Amino acid sequence: MVVLNRIYTRTGDGGDTALSDGTRVPKESLRVEAYGTVDELNATLGLARCQAGGETARLLGMIQNDLFDLGADLSRPAMERDGESKWPVLRMVQAQVDRLESEIDAMNARLEPLRSFVLPGGTPLAAALHLCRTTCRRAERIAVALNRAEGANPAALRYLNRLSDWFFVAARIANDEGRGDILWQPGANR
């Protein structure tokens, strides 16, 4: 259980921060950038969720919880040393990726195939989900760079990759199951 009775600690005033294993790193490190961007994605998703209802809101809430799991995963280096921890280490697992894939397949079955690229927009919820998609793609790029430099959980990388696809399909659903999509018209303004 997490207990936060004091919000500021002053320990980061010098430009470094503690990872979840206690290691101190510069705030501009790839690892901090990765989990910080996941946090930004979660905040963006919170705005989208305010516009959703019913099943969509429930699914977005599950993803928000997953994003905290993902942040915890990315904030802890050295997967090979997880067994040495005094406490259970929270890592993303393939079941979370599989759930996203199943949800994408179910949503996509309701849509007609695309004949053009989709411009971000349409309903306010669809526009917010497209913003989530692009923020997710940035988080994925940073996580891939982190993986190349220091290593990262492969399930975490797969989750980010699927999640951006989830947001794209969910945005189409929010646009009247694709009927309200705004389609790109190549060269339309020449």
Contacts in CASP RR format, 6 or more apart in sequence:
PFRMAT RR
TARGET T0000
AUTHOR 0000-0000-0000
METHOD contacts of the structure
MODEL  1
MVVLNRIYTRTGDGGDTALSDGTRVPKESLRVEAYGTVDELNATLGLARC
QAGGETARLLGMIQNDLFDLGADLSRPAMERDGESKWPVLRMVQAQVDRL
ESEIDAMNARLEPLRSFVLPGGTPLAAALHLCRTTCRRAERIAVALNRAE
GANPAALRYLNRLSDWFFVAARIANDEGRGDILWQPGANR
11 17 0 8 1.000
11 18 0 8 1.000
12 27 0 8 1.000
15 26 0 8 1.000
15 27 0 8 1.000
16 24 0 8 1.000
16 25 0 8 1.000
16 26 0 8 1.000
16 27 0 8 1.000
17 24 0 8 1.000
17 25 0 8 1.000
17 27 0 8 1.000
17 32 0 8 1.000
18 24 0 8 1.000
19 25 0 8 1.000
19 31 0 8 1.000
19 32 0 8 1.000
19 75 0 8 1.000
19 76 0 8 1.000
19 77 0 8 1.000
20 72 0 8 1.000
20 75 0 8 1.000
20 76 0 8 1.000
21 76 0 8 1.000
21 77 0 8 1.000
21 78 0 8 1.000
21 85 0 8 1.000
23 77 0 8 1.000
25 31 0 8 1.000
25 32 0 8 1.000
26 32 0 8 1.000
30 142 0 8 1.000
30 145 0 8 1.000
30 146 0 8 1.000
30 149 0 8 1.000
30 150 0 8 1.000
31 74 0 8 1.000
31 75 0 8 1.000
31 77 0 8 1.000
31 146 0 8 1.000
31 150 0 8 1.000
32 75 0 8 1.000
33 142 0 8 1.000
33 146 0 8 1.000
34 74 0 8 1.000
34 139 0 8 1.000
34 142 0 8 1.000
34 143 0 8 1.000
34 146 0 8 1.000
34 152 0 8 1.000
35 70 0 8 1.000
35 71 0 8 1.000
35 74 0 8 1.000
35 75 0 8 1.000
36 71 0 8 1.000
37 135 0 8 1.000
37 138 0 8 1.000
37 139 0 8 1.000
37 142 0 8 1.000
38 67 0 8 1.000
38 70 0 8 1.000
38 71 0 8 1.000
38 74 0 8 1.000
38 139 0 8 1.000
39 67 0 8 1.000
39 71 0 8 1.000
40 135 0 8 1.000
40 139 0 8 1.000
41 67 0 8 1.000
41 132 0 8 1.000
41 135 0 8 1.000
41 136 0 8 1.000
41 139 0 8 1.000
42 64 0 8 1.000
42 67 0 8 1.000
42 68 0 8 1.000
44 128 0 8 1.000
44 131 0 8 1.000
44 132 0 8 1.000
44 135 0 8 1.000
45 60 0 8 1.000
45 61 0 8 1.000
45 63 0 8 1.000
45 64 0 8 1.000
45 67 0 8 1.000
45 132 0 8 1.000
46 60 0 8 1.000
46 64 0 8 1.000
47 128 0 8 1.000
48 60 0 8 1.000
48 125 0 8 1.000
48 128 0 8 1.000
48 129 0 8 1.000
48 131 0 8 1.000
48 132 0 8 1.000
49 57 0 8 1.000
49 60 0 8 1.000
49 61 0 8 1.000
49 64 0 8 1.000
51 124 0 8 1.000
51 125 0 8 1.000
51 128 0 8 1.000
52 60 0 8 1.000
52 125 0 8 1.000
52 174 0 8 1.000
56 125 0 8 1.000
56 170 0 8 1.000
56 173 0 8 1.000
56 174 0 8 1.000
59 103 0 8 1.000
59 170 0 8 1.000
62 99 0 8 1.000
63 163 0 8 1.000
63 166 0 8 1.000
66 92 0 8 1.000
66 96 0 8 1.000
66 159 0 8 1.000
69 90 0 8 1.000
69 92 0 8 1.000
69 96 0 8 1.000
70 92 0 8 1.000
70 156 0 8 1.000
70 159 0 8 1.000
70 160 0 8 1.000
72 90 0 8 1.000
73 90 0 8 1.000
73 91 0 8 1.000
73 92 0 8 1.000
73 153 0 8 1.000
73 156 0 8 1.000
74 143 0 8 1.000
74 146 0 8 1.000
74 152 0 8 1.000
74 153 0 8 1.000
74 156 0 8 1.000
76 82 0 8 1.000
76 89 0 8 1.000
76 90 0 8 1.000
77 150 0 8 1.000
77 151 0 8 1.000
79 91 0 8 1.000
79 151 0 8 1.000
79 153 0 8 1.000
82 89 0 8 1.000
82 91 0 8 1.000
83 89 0 8 1.000
91 153 0 8 1.000
91 155 0 8 1.000
91 156 0 8 1.000
92 153 0 8 1.000
92 155 0 8 1.000
92 156 0 8 1.000
92 159 0 8 1.000
93 155 0 8 1.000
94 155 0 8 1.000
94 158 0 8 1.000
96 155 0 8 1.000
96 159 0 8 1.000
97 155 0 8 1.000
97 158 0 8 1.000
97 159 0 8 1.000
97 162 0 8 1.000
100 159 0 8 1.000
100 162 0 8 1.000
100 163 0 8 1.000
100 165 0 8 1.000
100 166 0 8 1.000
101 162 0 8 1.000
103 166 0 8 1.000
104 162 0 8 1.000
104 165 0 8 1.000
104 166 0 8 1.000
104 169 0 8 1.000
107 166 0 8 1.000
107 169 0 8 1.000
107 170 0 8 1.000
107 172 0 8 1.000
107 173 0 8 1.000
108 169 0 8 1.000
110 173 0 8 1.000
110 177 0 8 1.000
111 169 0 8 1.000
111 172 0 8 1.000
111 173 0 8 1.000
111 177 0 8 1.000
111 178 0 8 1.000
112 178 0 8 1.000
114 181 0 8 1.000
115 183 0 8 1.000
116 183 0 8 1.000
116 184 0 8 1.000
116 185 0 8 1.000
117 183 0 8 1.000
117 184 0 8 1.000
118 168 0 8 1.000
118 171 0 8 1.000
118 172 0 8 1.000
118 181 0 8 1.000
118 182 0 8 1.000
118 183 0 8 1.000
118 184 0 8 1.000
119 182 0 8 1.000
119 183 0 8 1.000
119 184 0 8 1.000
120 126 0 8 1.000
120 127 0 8 1.000
120 130 0 8 1.000
120 131 0 8 1.000
120 133 0 8 1.000
120 134 0 8 1.000
120 171 0 8 1.000
121 127 0 8 1.000
121 130 0 8 1.000
121 171 0 8 1.000
121 175 0 8 1.000
121 182 0 8 1.000
122 175 0 8 1.000
122 180 0 8 1.000
122 181 0 8 1.000
122 182 0 8 1.000
123 174 0 8 1.000
123 175 0 8 1.000
123 176 0 8 1.000
123 180 0 8 1.000
125 171 0 8 1.000
125 174 0 8 1.000
126 171 0 8 1.000
126 172 0 8 1.000
126 174 0 8 1.000
126 175 0 8 1.000
127 171 0 8 1.000
129 167 0 8 1.000
129 168 0 8 1.000
129 170 0 8 1.000
129 171 0 8 1.000
129 174 0 8 1.000
130 167 0 8 1.000
130 168 0 8 1.000
130 171 0 8 1.000
132 167 0 8 1.000
133 164 0 8 1.000
133 167 0 8 1.000
133 168 0 8 1.000
133 171 0 8 1.000
136 160 0 8 1.000
136 163 0 8 1.000
136 164 0 8 1.000
136 167 0 8 1.000
137 164 0 8 1.000
139 160 0 8 1.000
140 157 0 8 1.000
140 160 0 8 1.000
140 161 0 8 1.000
140 164 0 8 1.000
143 152 0 8 1.000
143 156 0 8 1.000
143 157 0 8 1.000
143 160 0 8 1.000
144 157 0 8 1.000
146 152 0 8 1.000
147 154 0 8 1.000
147 157 0 8 1.000
172 178 0 8 1.000
172 181 0 8 1.000
175 181 0 8 1.000
175 182 0 8 1.000
END
